[in-house]
Amino acid sequence: MNPLKPKLFRSTIILMYIIAGFWVLFAAAWLFRDSDYRYFYAVNGLGAAILIALFAHFLNKGRRWAWYATLIFAILNITLTITDQMGWFDLAYLVPAIPLLVMTMLIKKQPTTTDPQDELLYSVDENDNVLGKVTRREAHSNPNIIQRTVTVFIRDQRNNILITKRSATKDTYANHWGIGLGGHVGYGKKYLETAVQELKEEANISVDPNDLKDLGKILVRLPGESEFWQTYQYHLKNDALSPNSEEIDQIKFVSLKELGEMLINAKVKWKGQVKLLYNILLKNDVSKASHS
């Protein structure tokens, strides 16, 4: 599932932990009050702190039930405050309740994603040496983590290039256009193996690995993540493309010239740093022409 854009989601989780801290202070304040109810309110405040911290933890894990639990807690909190005597000290309940209500409503409005957030990926250094493994969720929320991906440029019989519009359920760059097909390299898998797998999964194209031409690898820094893009090129034979609707919304074949014009068209939304892929295609065509 896709809670919020990575940066906003991280801010939401941090704010929830801050709110949990507020409740700890609320509980501590009651312990020092001269009241017969001080232990009652202190325990309630501590309980609220624990609940909100747990909600934040499980929201971060992508658990849908945590959305509803947080929302119900916030609504209950506001309702009890309004229906009570509403003394000035009682208004303290609204401080954490209102932002919790707003945040969970924002999260609920986001489309769910078909991308598995617990999928294990490689974590590598700037030389593509393996450091360990990370989840997809972690890789997409920390630009200091470098992951591995593949992109396969697809050419038709007229040498036009396949461009694809990503589906609304992608966890990054939903409804944006990209060049070719591809995806993340799962932990334990190789670049070439993944390229073959992605062609089958995204467009039902079965290929011999030897038919994929290696066009090189680049390190790309995006706003919320960092990736190695290993690029390949494949020329369609008699392949019939059957796009996977969970991955792709639209497909189109365009010439290199048309692609260049689309890239500078502000009305077309593109996946981040897609011009780097265009440059690889351009360089490959120039190199090919010079050797003809």
N, C-alpha and C positions, 0 to 999 in steps of 0.2 A: 504494500500500500504506500501511498504517497502523502504523508502528513501535510507538509508545506514545502516550499522551496528550502533547500538545505540551510541557508543562512538564517532565514526567518524561523525555521523549525528549531535550530540550535538556540536562538534567542528565546523562543517560547519555553523550551525545557529549562534554560537558565533562570528565567523569570519565575517558573514554577518552584524551583528550588529556593529562590529568594523569598517567595511567598511562604514556603514551608518554614523558613527561618523566622519570618514574621510571627508565625504561630508559636514558635518556641519562645520568642520574646513575650508574646501575649500570655503564655502560660507562666513564665517567670514573673511577669508583672503581677499576676494574681496571687502568687505565693507571698508577695510582700504587702498585699492589701489587708487591711483589718476588716475582714468579712467572714461570716460563717460559711460563705459559698466559695471561699478561695480555692480549696482543694478540688471542688467540683469543676470550676472553670479552668483550673490549671491542668487537670487531667484531660478535659475536653480540648484545650488548646494543643496539648502535646499529641493527642490522638489525631487532631486535624493535621498537624505537621507531618506525622508519620504517613497518613493517608495521601497527602498531596505529594510527598516525596516518592511514594510507591507509584502513584499515578504518573508522575514525570518519568520514572524509571521504565515503566511498561509502555508509555507512549513512545519513548525513545527506542524501544524494542519493536515498535510497530504493531502493538496489540490493539485491535479495534475496541475491545471492551473497555479499555482505559479511557477512550473518548467519552463514552456514555457515562461511565462512573464519575469522571471529573465534572461533566455537565450536570448530572443529577446532584452531586455534592454542592456545586455552586448555586443551583436553583434552590435547593433546600436551605442553604445558608442564608440566601437573600430573603426567602419567604419567612423564615423564623425571625429574622431581624426586623422585618417590616411589621409582622403581626405581633411582635413583642411591644414593650413600652417605649422602645426606641430612645433610651437615654443616650447621652453623648458617648458614653463608653461602649454602648452596644453598637455604635456605628463602626467600631473597629472590625466587626465581622464583615462589613461590606468591602473593606480594603482588599482582602484576598478574593472575595467571592466574585466581584464584578469582572476583574481581569480574567479569572478562570472561566467565567461564562463566555466572555468574548472570544477567548483563545480557542475553546473547544468548538464553538460555532464556526470559527474560521477554518479550523482543521477539518471539520465535518464537510465543509463545502468543497474541499479539494477532491478531484477525481481519484479513485483508487487506481493502483497500477498493477499491471500483470507481471512486472519485473520482480523476481524473488529477492527481497532485501537481505536475506540471510545467505545468499549465494557467496561461496568463498572464492576470492580472487587473489592474484599475486600482489604482494607489495614489493617493489623493486627500487633500486637506487638510480641515480642519473645515468649510470652505465648499463642499466637493465640487468643488474645482478640481483638475484632473489634475496630479499630480506626476511620474508615470512609470508603470512597470509592474513587477509582482512575480509570483512564482509562487504558486500556491495554498498550497504548503507554507510559504512565507515568511509569507504573510498570516495563516495559522492558528497561527503560532508567535510572533508579535510583536504585542502589543496596540497598539503605537504606529503600526502600519500600518493605515490606514483603507481598506477595500475597498468596492465597490459590490455590492448584492444587490437582488433584487426578491422581493416576496411578493404573490401574487394570492389574494384571498379568493374562494372559490367558494360561490355560493348556489344552492340548488335551487328548484323551483317553489313550495315551502312557505316559502321564505326561510330555511331552515336553513343552517348553515355547515359547510363541509367541514373536518374535522380529519384529520390523517394521522399514522400512526406510521412514523417513519423506519426504514429497513432496518438490519440488523446490520452492513452493510458501509459505512455512511457514515463519513467521516473525523472528523466531529464530531457529538456528541449522537446516537450510534447507539442504536436502540431507544427513542427518546424521541418524544413526541407533539409535533406542531406544528400551526399553523393555516394552512390553505390550501396552495398550491403555490408553488414559486419556486426561486431559485438565484442563483449568482454571475453578475455581468455580466462577460463575457469582454472582454479588451482589444480595443478596436476596435469594440465593439458599444454600442448604446444601451439605456436602461432598457426602453422599450416593446418594442423588438425582442426583448430577452431574455425578457420576460414571455410573449410569444407563443410563443417557442421552448420555454420551460420547460413550458408547458401541454401542448404537443405531446409533448415528451420524457417527462414524468412521468405523464401520464394519457391521452395520445392524444386530446387535445381540440384541434380546429382552430378558431381564432377570428379574427375580423376585429379588428385593433387598435382600431378605433373603438368596439368593444363593451366595451372595458376602461375602467372609470371610475377616474380618478386620485384616490386618497385621501390623497396627500401623502407626504412623505419625512421620516424621522427618523434621527438619528445614535445608534447603540447601542454601548455599551461592554460587551463580554463579558470573562470572565476571561482568555481567551487570544487574543482578537482584537477588532477594532473594525470596524463595518460601517455603511454607510448603507442603510437599508431603504426602498426605494421601493415603496409599496403601491398595489395596484389592486383593483378588485372586478369580478367577472364573474358574471352570472346565467345559469345553464344553460338551454338551450332544449330541444332534443331530443338533447343530447349524451349519449353512452354512455361513461362513464369506464372506462378500461382501465389501471389502475395499473402502472407499470414496477416490477417486483420488485426491481431493483437499487437503486431509490430509495425505494420505499414498501412497507411490510410490511402495513399495514392502513389502511382508510379508514372514516370514519363521518360521518354528518350529524347535527348537534345544534342545538338552539335556542340563542339567545344566553344565555338563563337557564341551560340545562344546561351550557353552556361555562363560565360563571362559577362554577358549583358544582364542576365538574371541576378548575378551576384552583386551588381551595383544598383539594382532596383530596390529602393527602400521599402516597397510594398511587399516584397517577398521575405518571409522570415526564415533565416537559415540557422542551422546548428552552429555552435560556437567554433570559430577558427576554421570554418570550412574552406576558406580561400587557400589555406595551406594545402589542402587536397587538390584544389584546382591547379596550384602551382606544380604539384607533382605530375599531374596529367599533362600540363603544358610542357614541362621539361622533357617528359617521356616522348611526346609527339615531336618536339624539336630534335631530340637525339635520334629518333627513328628516321626523321626526314634527312638528317645529315649523313646517315649511313646508307641511304637508299641510292 
